[in-house]
Amino acid sequence: MAAERRSSGPKEFDKDVLLGALAQARKSLVDAQRAMRPKSGLSRSADAVISEIDEFAFVLTGERSHFHARAHGSPPGSANKTA
């Protein structure tokens, strides 16, 4: 008997949960890299995975620097607002 194939649309998932898991994985890799030799194969492999996580986050959010630290201070555009 042949297995029944299901053709369904894109799988539904919670984007925020996925981004949270990616953020944690990225942070773990960055932390681990601190103990690695900078030019080692292990460090380069970690860089590659971090880059892929950043690319995946870009596809999900449209923000190329979604996981990067943002500048401190006022939110963008707040300087033009008056009270």
Order of alpha helices (4+ residues) and beta strands (2+ residues): alpha-alpha
